[in-house]
């Protein structure tokens, strides 16, 4: 059983962003599975690094798209990303 399952209600209607969100969920589930299996801290490091790195890339991409589209709540959305 996955830690977090994709649900179509999470879709933002932008294929590229939805695919990135799905990848983030996959990475999160991989990290969760490794933790449940008792994987050592050293082995978890690369998974955690990939999750952090991909999250940063995704946030930058998403914020750029929102800026290009003139999204009115971009500042608030950026704050949510910073909290994460």
C-alpha positions, 0 to 999 in steps of 0.5 A, a space after each residue: 500500500 502506498 503512502 500517498 496515492 494520486 487521485 484525479 481530483 489533484 489534477 491542475 489540468 496542465 499535463 506537464 505539472 500533473 506529471 511532475 506532481 505524479 513523479 513527486 508522489 512516486 518519489 515520496 512513496 519510494 522514500 516511505 517504502 524504504 523507511 518501512 523496510 528499515 533501510 539504513 540512513 545511508 541508503 535513504 540519503 540518495 532517495 531523500 536527495 532526489 526528492 529534495 532536488 526534484 521538488 526544487 526543480 518542480 517548484 521553480 518550473 511551476 512558479 515560472 508557469 504561474 508567473 507567465 500566466 499572470 497568476 494573481 496569487 503567485 506570492 501566496 503560492 510561493 510562500 506555500 512552496 517555501 513552507 514545504 
